[in-house]
Amino acid sequence: MKRGVLEGKLVVLKPLQKSFFSDYLKMFSPKVKELLHVSSQESELEYLEHRLQKQKEGKTFFYCIFDKKENKLIGAIEIRNPDETDSQLYSWLNEKYWGTGIYQEALELISREYFSQTEEKLYNANVDVTNVRSYYALKKHGFIDSGIKKGSFGNQYRLILRKK
């Protein structure tokens, strides 16, 4: 299934394309890599290639986040198939754009699209307990706590967002 462009007041979400890879990696800062436990640009590039294939199969909702004013790629947001992973949400935003409302709008746009295109009633996210900023951003959006789990890098909050 071909995914369309999602437009808000602050951002435009565009489905992942190979032509975005270079700009994606430029904005994928050392701080973001550290928070996501990504070891290298190469490993993220492999991830992008894999996600592009999943997107072609209609098995993921992967969008690049563009700042509407600058028409510049500044992050990414993905809701993965629930059968594929125990953490469906994958997202990041370059730290220069933290606290601007952009992430909240991107979450709203992708959540609305996901729920309108699937039969799913909820999706989940795992967040390292040390990543307080991300935890509170998800809580602000309406995610609720569903427990704590042991992750690869320590304890993680398990959160879920229910369809409205």
C-alpha positions in Angstrom: 0.0 0.0 0.0 1.4 3.4 -1.0 1.6 5.9 1.8 0.7 9.5 1.2 2.2 12.7 2.5 0.8 13.9 5.9 0.7 17.7 6.5 0.3 19.6 9.7 0.9 23.2 10.7 4.5 22.7 11.7 5.6 19.6 9.8 5.1 17.5 6.7 5.6 13.8 7.0 6.8 12.2 3.9 7.0 8.4 3.4 10.6 7.1 3.5 12.4 7.3 0.2 15.9 6.3 -0.8 16.5 9.9 -2.0 16.1 11.1 1.7 18.9 8.8 3.1 21.7 11.4 2.8 19.7 14.2 4.5 18.5 11.7 7.1 22.0 10.7 8.1 23.1 14.3 8.3 20.4 15.1 10.8 20.9 11.8 12.7 23.3 13.5 15.2 25.6 11.8 17.7 23.2 12.8 20.5 20.3 11.0 18.7 22.5 8.0 17.9 23.4 7.7 21.6 19.8 7.9 22.8 18.7 5.2 20.3 21.8 3.0 21.0 22.7 3.1 17.3 26.4 2.1 16.9 27.1 3.7 13.5 25.7 5.5 10.4 26.2 2.3 8.5 23.9 0.3 10.8 21.2 3.0 10.5 21.6 2.9 6.7 21.0 -0.9 6.8 18.0 -0.3 8.9 16.6 2.3 6.4 17.1 -0.2 3.5 15.3 -2.8 5.5 12.4 -0.4 6.4 12.1 0.7 2.8 11.4 -2.9 1.8 8.9 -3.3 4.6 7.2 -0.1 3.5 6.9 -1.5 -0.1 5.2 -4.6 1.4 2.8 -2.4 3.3 4.2 -3.7 6.7 5.2 -0.4 8.3 4.3 3.3 8.5 7.7 5.0 8.2 7.8 8.8 7.6 10.6 11.4 7.5 9.7 14.5 9.4 10.2 17.8 7.5 10.1 21.2 9.1 7.5 23.0 7.2 9.2 26.4 7.3 12.6 25.2 6.2 11.4 22.2 4.1 14.2 20.4 5.8 14.4 16.7 7.0 14.7 16.9 10.8 13.7 13.5 12.0 11.8 10.3 11.5 8.8 8.5 12.9 7.7 4.9 12.3 5.0 2.6 13.6 6.1 -1.0 12.9 3.9 -4.0 12.5 2.9 -5.5 15.9 3.9 -9.0 14.8 7.4 -7.8 14.0 8.6 -6.3 17.3 7.6 -5.7 20.9 8.2 -1.9 20.4 6.2 -0.5 17.5 7.2 3.1 17.7 10.6 4.2 16.4 11.2 7.9 16.3 13.8 10.6 16.6 14.0 14.4 16.1 17.2 16.3 15.8 17.9 18.0 19.1 17.8 21.5 17.6 14.0 21.0 17.2 13.2 19.6 20.7 10.6 21.5 22.6 9.0 23.2 19.5 5.8 21.2 19.4 7.0 19.5 16.2 7.2 16.0 17.8 3.7 16.2 19.2 2.3 17.1 15.8 4.3 14.3 14.1 2.9 11.8 16.6 -0.6 13.1 16.0 -0.4 12.8 12.3 1.1 9.3 12.2 -1.2 8.0 14.9 -4.3 9.3 13.0 -3.0 7.7 9.8 -2.1 4.4 11.4 -5.5 4.0 13.1 -7.4 5.0 10.0 -5.5 2.5 7.8 -5.5 -0.5 10.1 -7.9 -2.4 12.3 -5.5 -1.9 15.3 -6.9 -0.5 18.6 -3.5 0.5 20.0 0.2 0.6 19.4 3.1 0.5 21.9 6.5 2.1 22.6 9.4 1.1 24.8 11.5 3.9 26.3 14.6 3.6 28.4 13.9 4.7 31.9 16.9 7.1 31.6 15.3 8.8 28.6 13.1 11.1 30.6 12.5 13.6 27.8 11.0 10.9 25.4 9.0 9.4 28.2 7.3 12.7 29.1 6.8 13.5 25.4 4.8 10.3 24.9 2.9 10.8 28.1 2.0 14.3 27.0 0.6 12.8 23.8 -1.7 10.4 25.7 0.4 7.2 26.0 -0.3 5.3 29.2 2.1 3.2 31.3 1.7 -0.6 30.8 4.7 -1.8 32.8 8.5 -1.9 32.9 10.5 -4.4 30.9 14.2 -5.4 30.7 15.6 -3.9 27.5 19.0 -4.6 25.9 20.4 -1.5 27.6 18.5 -1.6 30.9 15.0 -1.1 32.1 12.4 0.4 29.8 9.0 1.8 30.3 6.3 0.1 28.2 3.7 2.5 27.0 0.6 2.2 24.9 -1.5 4.6 22.9 -5.1 3.6 22.3 -7.2 4.6 19.3 -9.4 7.6 20.2 
